[in-house]
Amino acid sequence: MSHDLVVPQMGVVEQVLVVEWLVDDGSEVATGDPVVVVDTDKAETELEAPASGRLTVLVEASDEDEVAVGTVLATIAHQ
């Protein structure tokens, strides 16, 4: 079973930039671990792992490419 890490709704924001992954692709994470930093027009926010398991990054960090709210950034698979 796997869980998706998605860009959550944050106020009226419709798009965010993926600034930095705090853990490497393929790493083990625990529920609540900060795993990625996203940037809105107003602030940077750390998104936490929704479950424990192995992280597979689907969207790379970029200074130019915005992603929409609801986009799956990564999956976390139980071992």
PyMOL Python script that loads the backbone (N, CA, C, O; Angstrom):
from pymol import cmd

cmd.read_pdbstr("""\
ATOM      1  N   MET A   1       0.837  -1.175   0.000  1.00  0.00           N
ATOM      2  CA  MET A   1       0.000   0.000   0.000  1.00  0.00           C
ATOM      3  C   MET A   1       0.885   1.243   0.000  1.00  0.00           C
ATOM      4  O   MET A   1       1.939   1.263   0.635  1.00  0.00           O
ATOM      5  N   SER A   2       0.456   2.267  -0.706  1.00  0.00           N
ATOM      6  CA  SER A   2       1.228   3.505  -0.735  1.00  0.00           C
ATOM      7  C   SER A   2       0.325   4.696  -0.442  1.00  0.00           C
ATOM      8  O   SER A   2      -0.895   4.631  -0.593  1.00  0.00           O
ATOM      9  N   HIS A   3       0.958   5.780  -0.021  1.00  0.00           N
ATOM     10  CA  HIS A   3       0.268   7.029   0.258  1.00  0.00           C
ATOM     11  C   HIS A   3       0.870   8.105  -0.631  1.00  0.00           C
ATOM     12  O   HIS A   3       2.072   8.105  -0.897  1.00  0.00           O
ATOM     13  N   ASP A   4       0.028   9.020  -1.085  1.00  0.00           N
ATOM     14  CA  ASP A   4       0.498  10.131  -1.912  1.00  0.00           C
ATOM     15  C   ASP A   4       0.775  11.353  -1.051  1.00  0.00           C
ATOM     16  O   ASP A   4       0.030  11.657  -0.120  1.00  0.00           O
ATOM     17  N   LEU A   5       1.862  12.051  -1.379  1.00  0.00           N
ATOM     18  CA  LEU A   5       2.156  13.353  -0.796  1.00  0.00           C
ATOM     19  C   LEU A   5       1.704  14.372  -1.826  1.00  0.00           C
ATOM     20  O   LEU A   5       2.305  14.489  -2.895  1.00  0.00           O
ATOM     21  N   VAL A   6       0.643  15.113  -1.508  1.00  0.00           N
ATOM     22  CA  VAL A   6       0.067  16.057  -2.466  1.00  0.00           C
ATOM     23  C   VAL A   6       0.239  17.490  -1.981  1.00  0.00           C
ATOM     24  O   VAL A   6       0.409  17.741  -0.788  1.00  0.00           O
ATOM     25  N   VAL A   7       0.191  18.426  -2.925  1.00  0.00           N
ATOM     26  CA  VAL A   7       0.210  19.842  -2.584  1.00  0.00           C
ATOM     27  C   VAL A   7      -1.153  20.174  -1.984  1.00  0.00           C
ATOM     28  O   VAL A   7      -2.169  20.075  -2.672  1.00  0.00           O
ATOM     29  N   PRO A   8      -1.187  20.570  -0.701  1.00  0.00           N
ATOM     30  CA  PRO A   8      -2.470  20.859  -0.062  1.00  0.00           C
ATOM     31  C   PRO A   8      -3.013  22.230  -0.456  1.00  0.00           C
ATOM     32  O   PRO A   8      -2.275  23.086  -0.943  1.00  0.00           O
ATOM     33  N   GLN A   9      -4.292  22.422  -0.240  1.00  0.00           N
ATOM     34  CA  GLN A   9      -4.900  23.744  -0.413  1.00  0.00           C
ATOM     35  C   GLN A   9      -4.374  24.643   0.696  1.00  0.00           C
ATOM     36  O   GLN A   9      -4.467  24.297   1.873  1.00  0.00           O
ATOM     37  N   MET A  10      -3.823  25.792   0.329  1.00  0.00           N
ATOM     38  CA  MET A  10      -3.288  26.749   1.301  1.00  0.00           C
ATOM     39  C   MET A  10      -3.897  28.110   1.001  1.00  0.00           C
ATOM     40  O   MET A  10      -3.312  28.904   0.264  1.00  0.00           O
ATOM     41  N   GLY A  11      -5.050  28.379   1.559  1.00  0.00           N
ATOM     42  CA  GLY A  11      -5.732  29.644   1.294  1.00  0.00           C
ATOM     43  C   GLY A  11      -6.204  29.697  -0.142  1.00  0.00           C
ATOM     44  O   GLY A  11      -6.803  28.746  -0.646  1.00  0.00           O
ATOM     45  N   VAL A  12      -5.931  30.820  -0.803  1.00  0.00           N
ATOM     46  CA  VAL A  12      -6.387  31.007  -2.182  1.00  0.00           C
ATOM     47  C   VAL A  12      -5.322  30.633  -3.208  1.00  0.00           C
ATOM     48  O   VAL A  12      -5.528  30.798  -4.411  1.00  0.00           O
ATOM     49  N   VAL A  13      -4.187  30.130  -2.733  1.00  0.00           N
ATOM     50  CA  VAL A  13      -3.075  29.757  -3.617  1.00  0.00           C
ATOM     51  C   VAL A  13      -3.494  28.613  -4.532  1.00  0.00           C
ATOM     52  O   VAL A  13      -4.089  27.635  -4.079  1.00  0.00           O
ATOM     53  N   GLU A  14      -3.184  28.736  -5.811  1.00  0.00           N
ATOM     54  CA  GLU A  14      -3.496  27.680  -6.770  1.00  0.00           C
ATOM     55  C   GLU A  14      -2.258  26.961  -7.279  1.00  0.00           C
ATOM     56  O   GLU A  14      -2.362  25.845  -7.790  1.00  0.00           O
ATOM     57  N   GLN A  15      -1.075  27.584  -7.147  1.00  0.00           N
ATOM     58  CA  GLN A  15       0.174  27.019  -7.651  1.00  0.00           C
ATOM     59  C   GLN A  15       1.277  27.250  -6.614  1.00  0.00           C
ATOM     60  O   GLN A  15       1.251  28.238  -5.880  1.00  0.00           O
ATOM     61  N   VAL A  16       2.243  26.330  -6.561  1.00  0.00           N
ATOM     62  CA  VAL A  16       3.415  26.481  -5.695  1.00  0.00           C
ATOM     63  C   VAL A  16       4.661  26.078  -6.473  1.00  0.00           C
ATOM     64  O   VAL A  16       4.581  25.399  -7.496  1.00  0.00           O
ATOM     65  N   LEU A  17       5.806  26.506  -5.972  1.00  0.00           N
ATOM     66  CA  LEU A  17       7.099  26.041  -6.475  1.00  0.00           C
ATOM     67  C   LEU A  17       7.632  24.999  -5.512  1.00  0.00           C
ATOM     68  O   LEU A  17       7.555  25.190  -4.299  1.00  0.00           O
ATOM     69  N   VAL A  18       8.170  23.903  -6.022  1.00  0.00           N
ATOM     70  CA  VAL A  18       8.867  22.924  -5.187  1.00  0.00           C
ATOM     71  C   VAL A  18      10.292  23.449  -5.046  1.00  0.00           C
ATOM     72  O   VAL A  18      11.065  23.427  -6.003  1.00  0.00           O
ATOM     73  N   VAL A  19      10.635  23.920  -3.853  1.00  0.00           N
ATOM     74  CA  VAL A  19      11.915  24.586  -3.626  1.00  0.00           C
ATOM     75  C   VAL A  19      13.036  23.588  -3.331  1.00  0.00           C
ATOM     76  O   VAL A  19      14.119  23.664  -3.911  1.00  0.00           O
ATOM     77  N   GLU A  20      12.756  22.644  -2.411  1.00  0.00           N
ATOM     78  CA  GLU A  20      13.838  21.747  -1.964  1.00  0.00           C
ATOM     79  C   GLU A  20      13.244  20.487  -1.347  1.00  0.00           C
ATOM     80  O   GLU A  20      12.299  20.549  -0.560  1.00  0.00           O
ATOM     81  N   TRP A  21      13.813  19.350  -1.716  1.00  0.00           N
ATOM     82  CA  TRP A  21      13.495  18.094  -1.049  1.00  0.00           C
ATOM     83  C   TRP A  21      14.430  17.981   0.148  1.00  0.00           C
ATOM     84  O   TRP A  21      15.643  18.123   0.000  1.00  0.00           O
ATOM     85  N   LEU A  22      13.881  17.726   1.330  1.00  0.00           N
ATOM     86  CA  LEU A  22      14.668  17.630   2.556  1.00  0.00           C
ATOM     87  C   LEU A  22      15.198  16.216   2.788  1.00  0.00           C
ATOM     88  O   LEU A  22      16.079  16.012   3.624  1.00  0.00           O
ATOM     89  N   VAL A  23      14.668  15.251   2.058  1.00  0.00           N
ATOM     90  CA  VAL A  23      15.140  13.863   2.109  1.00  0.00           C
ATOM     91  C   VAL A  23      15.381  13.392   0.681  1.00  0.00           C
ATOM     92  O   VAL A  23      14.772  13.903  -0.259  1.00  0.00           O
ATOM     93  N   ASP A  24      16.260  12.430   0.524  1.00  0.00           N
ATOM     94  CA  ASP A  24      16.590  11.920  -0.806  1.00  0.00           C
ATOM     95  C   ASP A  24      15.544  10.936  -1.311  1.00  0.00           C
ATOM     96  O   ASP A  24      14.883  10.250  -0.530  1.00  0.00           O
ATOM     97  N   ASP A  25      15.408  10.883  -2.614  1.00  0.00           N
ATOM     98  CA  ASP A  25      14.554   9.892  -3.262  1.00  0.00           C
ATOM     99  C   ASP A  25      15.005   8.497  -2.815  1.00  0.00           C
ATOM    100  O   ASP A  25      16.196   8.186  -2.843  1.00  0.00           O
ATOM    101  N   GLY A  26      14.050   7.665  -2.405  1.00  0.00           N
ATOM    102  CA  GLY A  26      14.365   6.319  -1.961  1.00  0.00           C
ATOM    103  C   GLY A  26      14.625   6.196  -0.474  1.00  0.00           C
ATOM    104  O   GLY A  26      14.826   5.093   0.035  1.00  0.00           O
ATOM    105  N   SER A  27      14.624   7.331   0.237  1.00  0.00           N
ATOM    106  CA  SER A  27      14.877   7.305   1.678  1.00  0.00           C
ATOM    107  C   SER A  27      13.652   6.836   2.451  1.00  0.00           C
ATOM    108  O   SER A  27      12.520   6.934   1.978  1.00  0.00           O
ATOM    109  N   GLU A  28      13.906   6.327   3.647  1.00  0.00           N
ATOM    110  CA  GLU A  28      12.835   5.968   4.571  1.00  0.00           C
ATOM    111  C   GLU A  28      12.409   7.226   5.326  1.00  0.00           C
ATOM    112  O   GLU A  28      13.251   8.006   5.772  1.00  0.00           O
ATOM    113  N   VAL A  29      11.102   7.418   5.467  1.00  0.00           N
ATOM    114  CA  VAL A  29      10.561   8.544   6.217  1.00  0.00           C
ATOM    115  C   VAL A  29       9.546   8.024   7.224  1.00  0.00           C
ATOM    116  O   VAL A  29       9.000   6.932   7.069  1.00  0.00           O
ATOM    117  N   ALA A  30       9.303   8.821   8.257  1.00  0.00           N
ATOM    118  CA  ALA A  30       8.293   8.496   9.260  1.00  0.00           C
ATOM    119  C   ALA A  30       7.159   9.510   9.155  1.00  0.00           C
ATOM    120  O   ALA A  30       7.363  10.642   8.717  1.00  0.00           O
ATOM    121  N   THR A  31       5.980   9.095   9.556  1.00  0.00           N
ATOM    122  CA  THR A  31       4.829   9.991   9.554  1.00  0.00           C
ATOM    123  C   THR A  31       5.189  11.282  10.295  1.00  0.00           C
ATOM    124  O   THR A  31       5.699  11.242  11.415  1.00  0.00           O
ATOM    125  N   GLY A  32       4.919  12.417   9.664  1.00  0.00           N
ATOM    126  CA  GLY A  32       5.192  13.719  10.272  1.00  0.00           C
ATOM    127  C   GLY A  32       6.553  14.297   9.981  1.00  0.00           C
ATOM    128  O   GLY A  32       6.803  15.461  10.294  1.00  0.00           O
ATOM    129  N   ASP A  33       7.457  13.508   9.380  1.00  0.00           N
ATOM    130  CA  ASP A  33       8.773  14.048   9.008  1.00  0.00           C
ATOM    131  C   ASP A  33       8.611  15.124   7.948  1.00  0.00           C
ATOM    132  O   ASP A  33       7.864  14.924   6.990  1.00  0.00           O
ATOM    133  N   PRO A  34       9.298  16.281   8.090  1.00  0.00           N
ATOM    134  CA  PRO A  34       9.300  17.250   7.006  1.00  0.00           C
ATOM    135  C   PRO A  34      10.080  16.669   5.823  1.00  0.00           C
ATOM    136  O   PRO A  34      11.208  16.204   5.987  1.00  0.00           O
ATOM    137  N   VAL A  35       9.474  16.698   4.627  1.00  0.00           N
ATOM    138  CA  VAL A  35      10.138  16.064   3.481  1.00  0.00           C
ATOM    139  C   VAL A  35      10.390  16.999   2.311  1.00  0.00           C
ATOM    140  O   VAL A  35      11.298  16.751   1.517  1.00  0.00           O
ATOM    141  N   VAL A  36       9.606  18.076   2.180  1.00  0.00           N
ATOM    142  CA  VAL A  36       9.780  18.967   1.035  1.00  0.00           C
ATOM    143  C   VAL A  36       9.361  20.385   1.416  1.00  0.00           C
ATOM    144  O   VAL A  36       8.461  20.588   2.231  1.00  0.00           O
ATOM    145  N   VAL A  37      10.038  21.361   0.804  1.00  0.00           N
ATOM    146  CA  VAL A  37       9.698  22.775   1.000  1.00  0.00           C
ATOM    147  C   VAL A  37       9.046  23.274  -0.278  1.00  0.00           C
ATOM    148  O   VAL A  37       9.581  23.105  -1.373  1.00  0.00           O
ATOM    149  N   VAL A  38       7.867  23.900  -0.118  1.00  0.00           N
ATOM    150  CA  VAL A  38       7.193  24.525  -1.254  1.00  0.00           C
ATOM    151  C   VAL A  38       7.052  26.012  -0.978  1.00  0.00           C
ATOM    152  O   VAL A  38       6.995  26.438   0.175  1.00  0.00           O
ATOM    153  N   ASP A  39       6.997  26.797  -2.047  1.00  0.00           N
ATOM    154  CA  ASP A  39       6.927  28.258  -1.931  1.00  0.00           C
ATOM    155  C   ASP A  39       5.655  28.764  -2.589  1.00  0.00           C
ATOM    156  O   ASP A  39       5.367  28.450  -3.744  1.00  0.00           O
ATOM    157  N   THR A  40       4.899  29.553  -1.831  1.00  0.00           N
ATOM    158  CA  THR A  40       3.747  30.260  -2.389  1.00  0.00           C
ATOM    159  C   THR A  40       4.187  31.692  -2.637  1.00  0.00           C
ATOM    160  O   THR A  40       5.360  32.019  -2.456  1.00  0.00           O
ATOM    161  N   ASP A  41       3.279  32.535  -3.041  1.00  0.00           N
ATOM    162  CA  ASP A  41       3.624  33.943  -3.247  1.00  0.00           C
ATOM    163  C   ASP A  41       4.007  34.627  -1.934  1.00  0.00           C
ATOM    164  O   ASP A  41       4.695  35.648  -1.938  1.00  0.00           O
ATOM    165  N   LYS A  42       3.554  34.055  -0.807  1.00  0.00           N
ATOM    166  CA  LYS A  42       3.739  34.732   0.475  1.00  0.00           C
ATOM    167  C   LYS A  42       4.733  34.072   1.419  1.00  0.00           C
ATOM    168  O   LYS A  42       5.331  34.762   2.244  1.00  0.00           O
ATOM    169  N   ALA A  43       4.932  32.754   1.326  1.00  0.00           N
ATOM    170  CA  ALA A  43       5.792  32.085   2.301  1.00  0.00           C
ATOM    171  C   ALA A  43       6.245  30.716   1.804  1.00  0.00           C
ATOM    172  O   ALA A  43       5.637  30.111   0.921  1.00  0.00           O
ATOM    173  N   GLU A  44       7.350  30.250   2.418  1.00  0.00           N
ATOM    174  CA  GLU A  44       7.792  28.878   2.191  1.00  0.00           C
ATOM    175  C   GLU A  44       7.186  28.002   3.278  1.00  0.00           C
ATOM    176  O   GLU A  44       7.085  28.414   4.433  1.00  0.00           O
ATOM    177  N   THR A  45       6.780  26.784   2.901  1.00  0.00           N
ATOM    178  CA  THR A  45       6.129  25.860   3.823  1.00  0.00           C
ATOM    179  C   THR A  45       6.738  24.476   3.677  1.00  0.00           C
ATOM    180  O   THR A  45       6.959  24.003   2.562  1.00  0.00           O
ATOM    181  N   GLU A  46       7.009  23.822   4.808  1.00  0.00           N
ATOM    182  CA  GLU A  46       7.468  22.438   4.793  1.00  0.00           C
ATOM    183  C   GLU A  46       6.258  21.519   4.794  1.00  0.00           C
ATOM    184  O   GLU A  46       5.352  21.681   5.612  1.00  0.00           O
ATOM    185  N   LEU A  47       6.240  20.553   3.879  1.00  0.00           N
ATOM    186  CA  LEU A  47       5.182  19.547   3.869  1.00  0.00           C
ATOM    187  C   LEU A  47       5.715  18.294   4.546  1.00  0.00           C
ATOM    188  O   LEU A  47       6.874  17.921   4.364  1.00  0.00           O
ATOM    189  N   GLU A  48       4.853  17.646   5.334  1.00  0.00           N
ATOM    190  CA  GLU A  48       5.247  16.480   6.111  1.00  0.00           C
ATOM    191  C   GLU A  48       4.791  15.183   5.449  1.00  0.00           C
ATOM    192  O   GLU A  48       3.828  15.167   4.681  1.00  0.00           O
ATOM    193  N   ALA A  49       5.486  14.113   5.753  1.00  0.00           N
ATOM    194  CA  ALA A  49       5.125  12.789   5.257  1.00  0.00           C
ATOM    195  C   ALA A  49       3.788  12.372   5.873  1.00  0.00           C
ATOM    196  O   ALA A  49       3.627  12.429   7.092  1.00  0.00           O
ATOM    197  N   PRO A  50       2.828  11.953   5.043  1.00  0.00           N
ATOM    198  CA  PRO A  50       1.537  11.524   5.571  1.00  0.00           C
ATOM    199  C   PRO A  50       1.557  10.101   6.125  1.00  0.00           C
ATOM    200  O   PRO A  50       0.581   9.658   6.731  1.00  0.00           O
ATOM    201  N   ALA A  51       2.658   9.385   5.922  1.00  0.00           N
ATOM    202  CA  ALA A  51       2.775   7.996   6.367  1.00  0.00           C
ATOM    203  C   ALA A  51       4.255   7.633   6.446  1.00  0.00           C
ATOM    204  O   ALA A  51       5.114   8.371   5.963  1.00  0.00           O
ATOM    205  N   SER A  52       4.537   6.498   7.056  1.00  0.00           N
ATOM    206  CA  SER A  52       5.906   5.985   7.121  1.00  0.00           C
ATOM    207  C   SER A  52       6.157   5.039   5.959  1.00  0.00           C
ATOM    208  O   SER A  52       5.255   4.328   5.517  1.00  0.00           O
ATOM    209  N   GLY A  53       7.411   5.038   5.461  1.00  0.00           N
ATOM    210  CA  GLY A  53       7.781   4.137   4.382  1.00  0.00           C
ATOM    211  C   GLY A  53       8.877   4.727   3.518  1.00  0.00           C
ATOM    212  O   GLY A  53       9.576   5.656   3.924  1.00  0.00           O
ATOM    213  N   ARG A  54       9.021   4.172   2.308  1.00  0.00           N
ATOM    214  CA  ARG A  54      10.058   4.617   1.363  1.00  0.00           C
ATOM    215  C   ARG A  54       9.483   5.672   0.425  1.00  0.00           C
ATOM    216  O   ARG A  54       8.457   5.460  -0.220  1.00  0.00           O
ATOM    217  N   LEU A  55      10.173   6.825   0.362  1.00  0.00           N
ATOM    218  CA  LEU A  55       9.740   7.965  -0.447  1.00  0.00           C
ATOM    219  C   LEU A  55      10.203   7.822  -1.892  1.00  0.00           C
ATOM    220  O   LEU A  55      11.376   7.551  -2.149  1.00  0.00           O
ATOM    221  N   THR A  56       9.285   8.004  -2.829  1.00  0.00           N
ATOM    222  CA  THR A  56       9.623   8.062  -4.245  1.00  0.00           C
ATOM    223  C   THR A  56       9.201   9.425  -4.775  1.00  0.00           C
ATOM    224  O   THR A  56       8.009   9.724  -4.853  1.00  0.00           O
ATOM    225  N   VAL A  57      10.175  10.249  -5.136  1.00  0.00           N
ATOM    226  CA  VAL A  57       9.919  11.602  -5.626  1.00  0.00           C
ATOM    227  C   VAL A  57       9.379  11.546  -7.053  1.00  0.00           C
ATOM    228  O   VAL A  57       9.948  10.867  -7.908  1.00  0.00           O
ATOM    229  N   LEU A  58       8.279  12.260  -7.311  1.00  0.00           N
ATOM    230  CA  LEU A  58       7.696  12.324  -8.650  1.00  0.00           C
ATOM    231  C   LEU A  58       7.904  13.688  -9.312  1.00  0.00           C
ATOM    232  O   LEU A  58       7.922  13.783 -10.539  1.00  0.00           O
ATOM    233  N   VAL A  59       8.061  14.745  -8.505  1.00  0.00           N
ATOM    234  CA  VAL A  59       8.254  16.105  -9.021  1.00  0.00           C
ATOM    235  C   VAL A  59       9.551  16.648  -8.438  1.00  0.00           C
ATOM    236  O   VAL A  59       9.689  16.760  -7.220  1.00  0.00           O
ATOM    237  N   GLU A  60      10.495  16.983  -9.298  1.00  0.00           N
ATOM    238  CA  GLU A  60      11.781  17.512  -8.856  1.00  0.00           C
ATOM    239  C   GLU A  60      11.661  18.983  -8.454  1.00  0.00           C
ATOM    240  O   GLU A  60      10.760  19.690  -8.907  1.00  0.00           O
ATOM    241  N   ALA A  61      12.574  19.428  -7.604  1.00  0.00           N
ATOM    242  CA  ALA A  61      12.632  20.841  -7.218  1.00  0.00           C
ATOM    243  C   ALA A  61      13.038  21.674  -8.426  1.00  0.00           C
ATOM    244  O   ALA A  61      13.848  21.242  -9.246  1.00  0.00           O
ATOM    245  N   SER A  62      12.466  22.876  -8.529  1.00  0.00           N
ATOM    246  CA  SER A  62      12.740  23.749  -9.663  1.00  0.00           C
ATOM    247  C   SER A  62      12.525  25.197  -9.259  1.00  0.00           C
ATOM    248  O   SER A  62      11.653  25.496  -8.443  1.00  0.00           O
ATOM    249  N   ASP A  63      13.316  26.093  -9.825  1.00  0.00           N
ATOM    250  CA  ASP A  63      13.132  27.514  -9.573  1.00  0.00           C
ATOM    251  C   ASP A  63      12.104  28.135 -10.514  1.00  0.00           C
ATOM    252  O   ASP A  63      11.737  29.297 -10.341  1.00  0.00           O
ATOM    253  N   GLU A  64      11.636  27.382 -11.504  1.00  0.00           N
ATOM    254  CA  GLU A  64      10.787  27.969 -12.534  1.00  0.00           C
ATOM    255  C   GLU A  64       9.432  27.296 -12.702  1.00  0.00           C
ATOM    256  O   GLU A  64       8.460  27.960 -13.061  1.00  0.00           O
ATOM    257  N   ASP A  65       9.346  26.005 -12.455  1.00  0.00           N
ATOM    258  CA  ASP A  65       8.128  25.264 -12.775  1.00  0.00           C
ATOM    259  C   ASP A  65       7.185  25.182 -11.586  1.00  0.00           C
ATOM    260  O   ASP A  65       7.493  24.538 -10.583  1.00  0.00           O
ATOM    261  N   GLU A  66       6.035  25.836 -11.702  1.00  0.00           N
ATOM    262  CA  GLU A  66       5.026  25.776 -10.655  1.00  0.00           C
ATOM    263  C   GLU A  66       4.171  24.527 -10.841  1.00  0.00           C
ATOM    264  O   GLU A  66       3.981  24.050 -11.960  1.00  0.00           O
ATOM    265  N   VAL A  67       3.660  24.004  -9.727  1.00  0.00           N
ATOM    266  CA  VAL A  67       2.738  22.875  -9.768  1.00  0.00           C
ATOM    267  C   VAL A  67       1.449  23.272  -9.069  1.00  0.00           C
ATOM    268  O   VAL A  67       1.451  24.101  -8.159  1.00  0.00           O
ATOM    269  N   ALA A  68       0.356  22.674  -9.501  1.00  0.00           N
ATOM    270  CA  ALA A  68      -0.963  23.028  -8.995  1.00  0.00           C
ATOM    271  C   ALA A  68      -1.265  22.360  -7.662  1.00  0.00           C
ATOM    272  O   ALA A  68      -0.737  21.292  -7.351  1.00  0.00           O
ATOM    273  N   VAL A  69      -2.122  23.007  -6.882  1.00  0.00           N
ATOM    274  CA  VAL A  69      -2.673  22.397  -5.676  1.00  0.00           C
ATOM    275  C   VAL A  69      -3.306  21.074  -6.089  1.00  0.00           C
ATOM    276  O   VAL A  69      -4.002  21.007  -7.103  1.00  0.00           O
ATOM    277  N   GLY A  70      -3.069  20.023  -5.310  1.00  0.00           N
ATOM    278  CA  GLY A  70      -3.599  18.707  -5.619  1.00  0.00           C
ATOM    279  C   GLY A  70      -2.633  17.816  -6.383  1.00  0.00           C
ATOM    280  O   GLY A  70      -2.893  16.624  -6.552  1.00  0.00           O
ATOM    281  N   THR A  71      -1.517  18.380  -6.848  1.00  0.00           N
ATOM    282  CA  THR A  71      -0.503  17.600  -7.574  1.00  0.00           C
ATOM    283  C   THR A  71       0.165  16.605  -6.628  1.00  0.00           C
ATOM    284  O   THR A  71       0.517  16.955  -5.502  1.00  0.00           O
ATOM    285  N   VAL A  72       0.338  15.382  -7.080  1.00  0.00           N
ATOM    286  CA  VAL A  72       1.071  14.376  -6.295  1.00  0.00           C
ATOM    287  C   VAL A  72       2.568  14.621  -6.492  1.00  0.00           C
ATOM    288  O   VAL A  72       3.089  14.490  -7.599  1.00  0.00           O
ATOM    289  N   LEU A  73       3.256  14.984  -5.390  1.00  0.00           N
ATOM    290  CA  LEU A  73       4.685  15.268  -5.447  1.00  0.00           C
ATOM    291  C   LEU A  73       5.538  14.013  -5.272  1.00  0.00           C
ATOM    292  O   LEU A  73       6.629  13.903  -5.833  1.00  0.00           O
ATOM    293  N   ALA A  74       5.020  13.073  -4.483  1.00  0.00           N
ATOM    294  CA  ALA A  74       5.767  11.860  -4.176  1.00  0.00           C
ATOM    295  C   ALA A  74       4.795  10.790  -3.683  1.00  0.00           C
ATOM    296  O   ALA A  74       3.652  11.076  -3.326  1.00  0.00           O
ATOM    297  N   THR A  75       5.280   9.560  -3.675  1.00  0.00           N
ATOM    298  CA  THR A  75       4.528   8.484  -3.044  1.00  0.00           C
ATOM    299  C   THR A  75       5.377   7.905  -1.913  1.00  0.00           C
ATOM    300  O   THR A  75       6.606   7.959  -1.946  1.00  0.00           O
ATOM    301  N   ILE A  76       4.702   7.359  -0.929  1.00  0.00           N
ATOM    302  CA  ILE A  76       5.380   6.714   0.190  1.00  0.00           C
ATOM    303  C   ILE A  76       4.828   5.306   0.294  1.00  0.00           C
ATOM    304  O   ILE A  76       3.649   5.108   0.584  1.00  0.00           O
ATOM    305  N   ALA A  77       5.700   4.321   0.053  1.00  0.00           N
ATOM    306  CA  ALA A  77       5.277   2.912   0.052  1.00  0.00           C
ATOM    307  C   ALA A  77       5.684   2.247   1.359  1.00  0.00           C
ATOM    308  O   ALA A  77       6.806   2.412   1.837  1.00  0.00           O
ATOM    309  N   HIS A  78       4.749   1.492   1.928  1.00  0.00           N
ATOM    310  CA  HIS A  78       5.060   0.722   3.122  1.00  0.00           C
ATOM    311  C   HIS A  78       5.964  -0.431   2.738  1.00  0.00           C
ATOM    312  O   HIS A  78       5.808  -1.020   1.669  1.00  0.00           O
ATOM    313  N   GLN A  79       6.906  -0.752   3.605  1.00  0.00           N
ATOM    314  CA  GLN A  79       7.828  -1.859   3.364  1.00  0.00           C
ATOM    315  C   GLN A  79       7.277  -3.135   3.942  1.00  0.00           C
ATOM    316  O   GLN A  79       7.913  -4.184   3.840  1.00  0.00           O
TER     317      GLN A  79
END
""", "prot")
cmd.dss("prot")
cmd.show_as("cartoon", "prot")
cmd.util.cbc("prot")
cmd.orient("prot")
